[in-house]
Amino acid sequence: MKTVNIELDKSQFIRIINRLDDKDKLDIFNELKKSLFLKRFNKLLKSTRTSELSLDEITKEVESVRKNRYEKGKQIL
């Protein structure tokens, strides 16, 4: 298979994309989503990482919220 390299600026690339049919645009969109997901997920993990909370503190908070929701649910009946 022969390879050809071309250079496009962003606006040229967008014009080419706009000429594609919807199925091809969706295929490209899905590929972009896949390629960006891991980067975005890792960035989110880094931004939420903290040493201020322990697993025990998180577990206590979760149990407290569950208990409150359970008690509110019982009051409705």
CORJOLIN-V449927 format. One record per pair of residues at least 12 apart in sequence whose ideal C-beta (glycine too) atoms are under 10 Angstrom apart, sorted by the first residue. I is the first residue (numbers start at 1). GAP is how many residues later the second one is. Records with the same first field share a line. If there is no record, write none. Layout:
I->GAP ; GAP
//
This chain:
17->12
//
